[in-house]
């Protein structure tokens, strides 16, 4: 498989091997430059590997906890019969 590879704005081209399980083999020196995470982006010219930054769990959790809720208003209180009919429709 031929993949145009962009690291830090510099475009290089390398051939990557795919193993029997469908995994790409990326040489160690390139993995070192990419880091722990990366994004594979499809473009009109091929695929682009973009080094990513790893978000810390607690930082991501803080963002979720402090964000505004998506729902507004009050939840509807359903009777047991209405709840059962909702569950039966979902199956």
Backbone as XML, in Angstrom:
<?xml version="1.0"?>
<chain id="A" units="angstrom">
  <residue number="1" name="UNK">
    <atom name="N" x="0.850" y="-1.181" z="0.000"/>
    <atom name="CA" x="0.000" y="0.000" z="0.000"/>
    <atom name="C" x="0.890" y="1.237" z="0.000"/>
  </residue>
  <residue number="2" name="UNK">
    <atom name="N" x="0.583" y="2.178" z="-0.830"/>
    <atom name="CA" x="1.342" y="3.419" z="-0.933"/>
    <atom name="C" x="0.559" y="4.524" z="-0.243"/>
  </residue>
  <residue number="3" name="UNK">
    <atom name="N" x="1.175" y="5.190" z="0.713"/>
    <atom name="CA" x="0.488" y="6.220" z="1.490"/>
    <atom name="C" x="1.336" y="7.478" z="1.528"/>
  </residue>
  <residue number="4" name="UNK">
    <atom name="N" x="0.792" y="8.632" z="1.039"/>
    <atom name="CA" x="1.522" y="9.884" z="1.263"/>
    <atom name="C" x="1.471" y="10.200" z="2.756"/>
  </residue>
  <residue number="5" name="UNK">
    <atom name="N" x="2.581" y="10.477" z="3.361"/>
    <atom name="CA" x="2.656" y="10.680" z="4.794"/>
    <atom name="C" x="3.099" y="12.103" z="5.071"/>
  </residue>
  <residue number="6" name="UNK">
    <atom name="N" x="2.355" y="12.802" z="5.929"/>
    <atom name="CA" x="2.709" y="14.167" z="6.283"/>
    <atom name="C" x="3.022" y="14.228" z="7.762"/>
  </residue>
  <residue number="7" name="UNK">
    <atom name="N" x="4.238" y="14.607" z="8.096"/>
    <atom name="CA" x="4.638" y="14.774" z="9.487"/>
    <atom name="C" x="5.175" y="16.187" z="9.629"/>
  </residue>
  <residue number="8" name="UNK">
    <atom name="N" x="4.570" y="16.946" z="10.515"/>
    <atom name="CA" x="4.995" y="18.327" z="10.782"/>
    <atom name="C" x="5.044" y="19.168" z="9.515"/>
  </residue>
  <residue number="9" name="UNK">
    <atom name="N" x="4.084" y="18.977" z="8.613"/>
    <atom name="CA" x="4.005" y="19.787" z="7.412"/>
    <atom name="C" x="4.916" y="19.329" z="6.285"/>
  </residue>
  <residue number="10" name="UNK">
    <atom name="N" x="5.838" y="18.412" z="6.563"/>
    <atom name="CA" x="6.757" y="17.914" z="5.552"/>
    <atom name="C" x="6.158" y="16.637" z="4.961"/>
  </residue>
  <residue number="11" name="UNK">
    <atom name="N" x="6.010" y="16.596" z="3.643"/>
    <atom name="CA" x="5.387" y="15.439" z="3.000"/>
    <atom name="C" x="6.467" y="14.491" z="2.497"/>
  </residue>
  <residue number="12" name="UNK">
    <atom name="N" x="6.383" y="13.260" z="2.941"/>
    <atom name="CA" x="7.252" y="12.196" z="2.466"/>
    <atom name="C" x="6.351" y="11.089" z="1.971"/>
  </residue>
  <residue number="13" name="UNK">
    <atom name="N" x="6.884" y="10.217" z="1.143"/>
    <atom name="CA" x="6.105" y="9.089" z="0.663"/>
    <atom name="C" x="6.834" y="7.813" z="1.030"/>
  </residue>
  <residue number="14" name="UNK">
    <atom name="N" x="6.083" y="6.882" z="1.609"/>
    <atom name="CA" x="6.663" y="5.604" z="1.987"/>
    <atom name="C" x="5.701" y="4.491" z="1.609"/>
  </residue>
  <residue number="15" name="UNK">
    <atom name="N" x="6.212" y="3.294" z="1.501"/>
    <atom name="CA" x="5.388" y="2.114" z="1.286"/>
    <atom name="C" x="5.181" y="1.437" z="2.627"/>
  </residue>
  <residue number="16" name="UNK">
    <atom name="N" x="3.934" y="1.170" z="2.960"/>
    <atom name="CA" x="3.615" y="0.507" z="4.214"/>
    <atom name="C" x="3.164" y="-0.912" z="3.925"/>
  </residue>
  <residue number="17" name="UNK">
    <atom name="N" x="3.531" y="-1.813" z="4.807"/>
    <atom name="CA" x="3.107" y="-3.202" z="4.663"/>
    <atom name="C" x="1.881" y="-3.435" z="5.525"/>
  </residue>
  <residue number="18" name="UNK">
    <atom name="N" x="0.994" y="-4.295" z="5.040"/>
    <atom name="CA" x="-0.206" y="-4.670" z="5.780"/>
    <atom name="C" x="-0.067" y="-6.143" z="6.129"/>
  </residue>
  <residue number="19" name="UNK">
    <atom name="N" x="-0.222" y="-6.483" z="7.419"/>
    <atom name="CA" x="-0.083" y="-7.884" z="7.818"/>
    <atom name="C" x="-1.370" y="-8.662" z="7.579"/>
  </residue>
  <residue number="20" name="UNK">
    <atom name="N" x="-1.356" y="-9.934" z="7.914"/>
    <atom name="CA" x="-2.494" y="-10.811" z="7.636"/>
    <atom name="C" x="-3.750" y="-10.420" z="8.413"/>
  </residue>
  <residue number="21" name="UNK">
    <atom name="N" x="-3.589" y="-9.624" z="9.472"/>
    <atom name="CA" x="-4.743" y="-9.165" z="10.263"/>
    <atom name="C" x="-5.218" y="-7.777" z="9.820"/>
  </residue>
  <residue number="22" name="UNK">
    <atom name="N" x="-4.631" y="-7.240" z="8.758"/>
    <atom name="CA" x="-5.058" y="-5.946" z="8.231"/>
    <atom name="C" x="-4.436" y="-4.751" z="8.919"/>
  </residue>
  <residue number="23" name="UNK">
    <atom name="N" x="-3.398" y="-4.967" z="9.709"/>
    <atom name="CA" x="-2.740" y="-3.862" z="10.412"/>
    <atom name="C" x="-1.609" y="-3.287" z="9.568"/>
  </residue>
  <residue number="24" name="UNK">
    <atom name="N" x="-1.478" y="-1.959" z="9.606"/>
    <atom name="CA" x="-0.391" y="-1.284" z="8.897"/>
    <atom name="C" x="0.879" y="-1.336" z="9.730"/>
  </residue>
  <residue number="25" name="UNK">
    <atom name="N" x="1.985" y="-1.599" z="9.084"/>
    <atom name="CA" x="3.275" y="-1.543" z="9.760"/>
    <atom name="C" x="3.891" y="-0.184" z="9.455"/>
  </residue>
  <residue number="26" name="UNK">
    <atom name="N" x="4.138" y="0.592" z="10.495"/>
    <atom name="CA" x="4.766" y="1.906" z="10.352"/>
    <atom name="C" x="6.147" y="1.802" z="10.991"/>
  </residue>
  <residue number="27" name="UNK">
    <atom name="N" x="7.196" y="2.144" z="10.250"/>
    <atom name="CA" x="8.553" y="2.034" z="10.792"/>
    <atom name="C" x="8.728" y="2.807" z="12.098"/>
  </residue>
  <residue number="28" name="UNK">
    <atom name="N" x="9.626" y="2.292" z="12.953"/>
    <atom name="CA" x="9.828" y="2.837" z="14.306"/>
    <atom name="C" x="10.181" y="4.317" z="14.301"/>
  </residue>
  <residue number="29" name="UNK">
    <atom name="N" x="11.041" y="4.738" z="13.378"/>
    <atom name="CA" x="11.443" y="6.162" z="13.382"/>
    <atom name="C" x="10.263" y="7.079" z="13.079"/>
  </residue>
  <residue number="30" name="UNK">
    <atom name="N" x="9.319" y="6.606" z="12.269"/>
    <atom name="CA" x="8.129" y="7.412" z="11.974"/>
    <atom name="C" x="7.161" y="7.366" z="13.150"/>
  </residue>
  <residue number="31" name="UNK">
    <atom name="N" x="6.991" y="6.190" z="13.772"/>
    <atom name="CA" x="6.124" y="6.085" z="14.959"/>
    <atom name="C" x="6.617" y="7.003" z="16.059"/>
  </residue>
  <residue number="32" name="UNK">
    <atom name="N" x="7.922" y="7.128" z="16.181"/>
    <atom name="CA" x="8.510" y="8.006" z="17.207"/>
    <atom name="C" x="8.112" y="9.464" z="16.956"/>
  </residue>
  <residue number="33" name="UNK">
    <atom name="N" x="8.115" y="9.867" z="15.681"/>
    <atom name="CA" x="7.725" y="11.238" z="15.338"/>
    <atom name="C" x="6.228" y="11.461" z="15.515"/>
  </residue>
  <residue number="34" name="UNK">
    <atom name="N" x="5.421" y="10.446" z="15.190"/>
    <atom name="CA" x="3.963" y="10.577" z="15.289"/>
    <atom name="C" x="3.524" y="10.657" z="16.739"/>
  </residue>
  <residue number="35" name="UNK">
    <atom name="N" x="4.096" y="9.830" z="17.607"/>
    <atom name="CA" x="3.700" y="9.825" z="19.016"/>
    <atom name="C" x="2.700" y="8.723" z="19.311"/>
  </residue>
  <residue number="36" name="UNK">
    <atom name="N" x="1.979" y="8.855" z="20.435"/>
    <atom name="CA" x="1.058" y="7.816" z="20.910"/>
    <atom name="C" x="-0.241" y="7.732" z="20.124"/>
  </residue>
  <residue number="37" name="UNK">
    <atom name="N" x="-0.703" y="8.845" z="19.585"/>
    <atom name="CA" x="-1.979" y="8.845" z="18.865"/>
    <atom name="C" x="-1.822" y="9.565" z="17.537"/>
  </residue>
  <residue number="38" name="UNK">
    <atom name="N" x="-2.683" y="9.205" z="16.595"/>
    <atom name="CA" x="-2.655" y="9.841" z="15.274"/>
    <atom name="C" x="-4.052" y="9.768" z="14.677"/>
  </residue>
  <residue number="39" name="UNK">
    <atom name="N" x="-4.302" y="10.643" z="13.713"/>
    <atom name="CA" x="-5.554" y="10.647" z="12.976"/>
    <atom name="C" x="-5.234" y="10.266" z="11.537"/>
  </residue>
  <residue number="40" name="UNK">
    <atom name="N" x="-6.021" y="9.355" z="10.974"/>
    <atom name="CA" x="-5.888" y="8.979" z="9.575"/>
    <atom name="C" x="-7.023" y="9.663" z="8.839"/>
  </residue>
  <residue number="41" name="UNK">
    <atom name="N" x="-6.678" y="10.603" z="7.957"/>
    <atom name="CA" x="-7.680" y="11.418" z="7.268"/>
    <atom name="C" x="-7.680" y="11.093" z="5.787"/>
  </residue>
  <residue number="42" name="UNK">
    <atom name="N" x="-8.873" y="10.834" z="5.235"/>
    <atom name="CA" x="-8.992" y="10.559" z="3.809"/>
    <atom name="C" x="-9.087" y="11.888" z="3.069"/>
  </residue>
  <residue number="43" name="UNK">
    <atom name="N" x="-8.247" y="12.066" z="2.044"/>
    <atom name="CA" x="-8.273" y="13.268" z="1.225"/>
    <atom name="C" x="-8.493" y="12.853" z="-0.225"/>
  </residue>
  <residue number="44" name="UNK">
    <atom name="N" x="-8.641" y="13.814" z="-1.099"/>
    <atom name="CA" x="-8.842" y="13.502" z="-2.514"/>
    <atom name="C" x="-7.599" y="12.854" z="-3.127"/>
  </residue>
  <residue number="45" name="UNK">
    <atom name="N" x="-6.438" y="13.057" z="-2.518"/>
    <atom name="CA" x="-5.188" y="12.507" z="-3.043"/>
    <atom name="C" x="-4.772" y="11.207" z="-2.369"/>
  </residue>
  <residue number="46" name="UNK">
    <atom name="N" x="-5.430" y="10.819" z="-1.286"/>
    <atom name="CA" x="-5.062" y="9.606" z="-0.560"/>
    <atom name="C" x="-5.371" y="9.768" z="0.915"/>
  </residue>
  <residue number="47" name="UNK">
    <atom name="N" x="-4.586" y="9.113" z="1.731"/>
    <atom name="CA" x="-4.763" y="9.195" z="3.183"/>
    <atom name="C" x="-3.626" y="10.001" z="3.789"/>
  </residue>
  <residue number="48" name="UNK">
    <atom name="N" x="-3.957" y="10.736" z="4.829"/>
    <atom name="CA" x="-3.004" y="11.600" z="5.511"/>
    <atom name="C" x="-2.938" y="11.169" z="6.964"/>
  </residue>
  <residue number="49" name="UNK">
    <atom name="N" x="-1.740" y="10.923" z="7.477"/>
    <atom name="CA" x="-1.568" y="10.581" z="8.889"/>
    <atom name="C" x="-1.166" y="11.851" z="9.618"/>
  </residue>
  <residue number="50" name="UNK">
    <atom name="N" x="-2.000" y="12.254" z="10.585"/>
    <atom name="CA" x="-1.762" y="13.492" z="11.323"/>
    <atom name="C" x="-1.463" y="13.134" z="12.776"/>
  </residue>
  <residue number="51" name="UNK">
    <atom name="N" x="-0.273" y="13.527" z="13.270"/>
    <atom name="CA" x="0.019" y="13.257" z="14.682"/>
    <atom name="C" x="-1.030" y="13.915" z="15.570"/>
  </residue>
  <residue number="52" name="UNK">
    <atom name="N" x="-1.465" y="13.188" z="16.588"/>
    <atom name="CA" x="-2.487" y="13.711" z="17.490"/>
    <atom name="C" x="-1.929" y="13.962" z="18.862"/>
  </residue>
  <residue number="53" name="UNK">
    <atom name="N" x="-2.703" y="14.651" z="19.649"/>
    <atom name="CA" x="-2.292" y="14.842" z="21.032"/>
    <atom name="C" x="-3.218" y="14.012" z="21.906"/>
  </residue>
  <residue number="54" name="UNK">
    <atom name="N" x="-2.657" y="13.395" z="22.880"/>
    <atom name="CA" x="-3.413" y="12.523" z="23.760"/>
    <atom name="C" x="-4.044" y="13.363" z="24.860"/>
  </residue>
  <residue number="55" name="UNK">
    <atom name="N" x="-5.360" y="13.253" z="24.979"/>
    <atom name="CA" x="-6.066" y="13.991" z="26.023"/>
    <atom name="C" x="-6.037" y="13.163" z="27.298"/>
  </residue>
  <residue number="56" name="UNK">
    <atom name="N" x="-5.744" y="13.796" z="28.360"/>
    <atom name="CA" x="-5.759" y="13.115" z="29.640"/>
    <atom name="C" x="-7.198" y="12.820" z="30.037"/>
  </residue>
  <residue number="57" name="UNK">
    <atom name="N" x="-7.412" y="11.685" z="30.667"/>
    <atom name="CA" x="-8.752" y="11.270" z="31.054"/>
    <atom name="C" x="-9.428" y="12.312" z="31.944"/>
  </residue>
  <residue number="58" name="UNK">
    <atom name="N" x="-8.726" y="12.793" z="32.961"/>
    <atom name="CA" x="-9.344" y="13.744" z="33.891"/>
    <atom name="C" x="-9.698" y="15.061" z="33.200"/>
  </residue>
  <residue number="59" name="UNK">
    <atom name="N" x="-8.874" y="15.495" z="32.250"/>
    <atom name="CA" x="-9.168" y="16.724" z="31.510"/>
    <atom name="C" x="-10.424" y="16.540" z="30.662"/>
  </residue>
  <residue number="60" name="UNK">
    <atom name="N" x="-10.533" y="15.401" z="29.980"/>
    <atom name="CA" x="-11.719" y="15.108" z="29.172"/>
    <atom name="C" x="-12.955" y="14.992" z="30.065"/>
  </residue>
  <residue number="61" name="UNK">
    <atom name="N" x="-12.811" y="14.340" z="31.205"/>
    <atom name="CA" x="-13.914" y="14.188" z="32.153"/>
    <atom name="C" x="-14.379" y="15.555" z="32.657"/>
  </residue>
  <residue number="62" name="UNK">
    <atom name="N" x="-13.426" y="16.446" z="32.944"/>
    <atom name="CA" x="-13.761" y="17.798" z="33.409"/>
    <atom name="C" x="-14.571" y="18.540" z="32.346"/>
  </residue>
  <residue number="63" name="UNK">
    <atom name="N" x="-14.202" y="18.390" z="31.086"/>
    <atom name="CA" x="-14.942" y="19.039" z="30.006"/>
    <atom name="C" x="-16.381" y="18.550" z="29.949"/>
  </residue>
  <residue number="64" name="UNK">
    <atom name="N" x="-16.562" y="17.248" z="30.108"/>
    <atom name="CA" x="-17.913" y="16.683" z="30.058"/>
    <atom name="C" x="-18.743" y="17.165" z="31.244"/>
  </residue>
  <residue number="65" name="UNK">
    <atom name="N" x="-18.171" y="17.137" z="32.421"/>
    <atom name="CA" x="-18.904" y="17.517" z="33.641"/>
    <atom name="C" x="-19.274" y="18.993" z="33.640"/>
  </residue>
  <residue number="66" name="UNK">
    <atom name="N" x="-18.404" y="19.851" z="33.139"/>
    <atom name="CA" x="-18.662" y="21.293" z="33.193"/>
    <atom name="C" x="-19.417" y="21.823" z="31.974"/>
  </residue>
  <residue number="67" name="UNK">
    <atom name="N" x="-19.666" y="20.969" z="30.974"/>
    <atom name="CA" x="-20.381" y="21.434" z="29.779"/>
    <atom name="C" x="-21.878" y="21.578" z="30.074"/>
  </residue>
  <residue number="68" name="UNK">
    <atom name="N" x="-22.529" y="22.371" z="29.257"/>
    <atom name="CA" x="-23.969" y="22.568" z="29.390"/>
    <atom name="C" x="-24.699" y="21.293" z="28.971"/>
  </residue>
  <residue number="69" name="UNK">
    <atom name="N" x="-25.760" y="20.934" z="29.689"/>
    <atom name="CA" x="-26.510" y="19.742" z="29.291"/>
    <atom name="C" x="-27.218" y="19.966" z="27.964"/>
  </residue>
  <residue number="70" name="UNK">
    <atom name="N" x="-27.393" y="18.886" z="27.193"/>
    <atom name="CA" x="-28.049" y="18.998" z="25.895"/>
    <atom name="C" x="-29.560" y="19.090" z="26.042"/>
  </residue>
  <residue number="71" name="UNK">
    <atom name="N" x="-30.097" y="18.563" z="27.111"/>
    <atom name="CA" x="-31.555" y="18.575" z="27.299"/>
    <atom name="C" x="-32.003" y="19.850" z="27.996"/>
  </residue>
  <residue number="72" name="UNK">
    <atom name="N" x="-33.228" y="20.224" z="27.709"/>
    <atom name="CA" x="-33.845" y="21.339" z="28.413"/>
    <atom name="C" x="-35.234" y="20.893" z="28.851"/>
  </residue>
  <residue number="73" name="UNK">
    <atom name="N" x="-35.801" y="21.580" z="29.809"/>
    <atom name="CA" x="-37.147" y="21.244" z="30.268"/>
    <atom name="C" x="-37.142" y="20.163" z="31.334"/>
  </residue>
  <residue number="74" name="UNK">
    <atom name="N" x="-38.312" y="19.721" z="31.680"/>
    <atom name="CA" x="-38.489" y="18.712" z="32.718"/>
    <atom name="C" x="-38.753" y="17.350" z="32.083"/>
  </residue>
  <residue number="75" name="UNK">
    <atom name="N" x="-38.228" y="16.284" z="32.683"/>
    <atom name="CA" x="-38.543" y="14.956" z="32.170"/>
    <atom name="C" x="-40.009" y="14.623" z="32.417"/>
  </residue>
  <residue number="76" name="UNK">
    <atom name="N" x="-40.570" y="13.868" z="31.494"/>
    <atom name="CA" x="-41.964" y="13.468" z="31.613"/>
    <atom name="C" x="-42.059" y="12.253" z="32.531"/>
  </residue>
  <residue number="77" name="UNK">
    <atom name="N" x="-42.993" y="12.291" z="33.471"/>
    <atom name="CA" x="-43.227" y="11.140" z="34.344"/>
    <atom name="C" x="-44.251" y="10.234" z="33.663"/>
  </residue>
  <residue number="78" name="UNK">
    <atom name="N" x="-43.835" y="9.015" z="33.361"/>
    <atom name="CA" x="-44.702" y="8.075" z="32.657"/>
    <atom name="C" x="-45.309" y="7.082" z="33.637"/>
  </residue>
  <residue number="79" name="UNK">
    <atom name="N" x="-46.510" y="6.667" z="33.313"/>
    <atom name="CA" x="-47.142" y="5.602" z="34.097"/>
    <atom name="C" x="-46.464" y="4.285" z="33.727"/>
  </residue>
  <residue number="80" name="UNK">
    <atom name="N" x="-46.567" y="3.269" z="34.579"/>
    <atom name="CA" x="-45.977" y="1.970" z="34.257"/>
    <atom name="C" x="-46.498" y="1.404" z="32.932"/>
  </residue>
  <residue number="81" name="UNK">
    <atom name="N" x="-47.776" y="1.632" z="32.638"/>
    <atom name="CA" x="-48.349" y="1.119" z="31.377"/>
    <atom name="C" x="-47.695" y="1.791" z="30.172"/>
  </residue>
  <residue number="82" name="UNK">
    <atom name="N" x="-47.487" y="3.106" z="30.254"/>
    <atom name="CA" x="-46.872" y="3.829" z="29.144"/>
    <atom name="C" x="-45.423" y="3.381" z="28.970"/>
  </residue>
  <residue number="83" name="UNK">
    <atom name="N" x="-44.716" y="3.195" z="30.093"/>
    <atom name="CA" x="-43.333" y="2.724" z="30.027"/>
    <atom name="C" x="-43.262" y="1.360" z="29.352"/>
  </residue>
  <residue number="84" name="UNK">
    <atom name="N" x="-44.186" y="0.457" z="29.723"/>
    <atom name="CA" x="-44.199" y="-0.881" z="29.148"/>
    <atom name="C" x="-44.457" y="-0.813" z="27.642"/>
  </residue>
  <residue number="85" name="UNK">
    <atom name="N" x="-45.361" y="0.080" z="27.216"/>
    <atom name="CA" x="-45.640" y="0.195" z="25.784"/>
    <atom name="C" x="-44.423" y="0.737" z="25.033"/>
  </residue>
  <residue number="86" name="UNK">
    <atom name="N" x="-43.677" y="1.649" z="25.655"/>
    <atom name="CA" x="-42.456" y="2.174" z="25.037"/>
    <atom name="C" x="-41.425" y="1.064" z="24.881"/>
  </residue>
  <residue number="87" name="UNK">
    <atom name="N" x="-41.253" y="0.258" z="25.921"/>
    <atom name="CA" x="-40.281" y="-0.833" z="25.890"/>
    <atom name="C" x="-40.675" y="-1.874" z="24.846"/>
  </residue>
  <residue number="88" name="UNK">
    <atom name="N" x="-41.974" y="-2.162" z="24.741"/>
    <atom name="CA" x="-42.433" y="-3.157" z="23.777"/>
    <atom name="C" x="-42.217" y="-2.689" z="22.347"/>
  </residue>
  <residue number="89" name="UNK">
    <atom name="N" x="-42.356" y="-1.407" z="22.091"/>
    <atom name="CA" x="-42.134" y="-0.864" z="20.749"/>
    <atom name="C" x="-40.650" y="-0.921" z="20.390"/>
  </residue>
  <residue number="90" name="UNK">
    <atom name="N" x="-39.780" y="-0.767" z="21.378"/>
    <atom name="CA" x="-38.335" y="-0.730" z="21.140"/>
    <atom name="C" x="-37.793" y="-2.096" z="20.723"/>
  </residue>
  <residue number="91" name="UNK">
    <atom name="N" x="-38.467" y="-3.164" z="21.072"/>
    <atom name="CA" x="-37.985" y="-4.514" z="20.728"/>
    <atom name="C" x="-38.202" y="-4.767" z="19.319"/>
  </residue>
</chain>
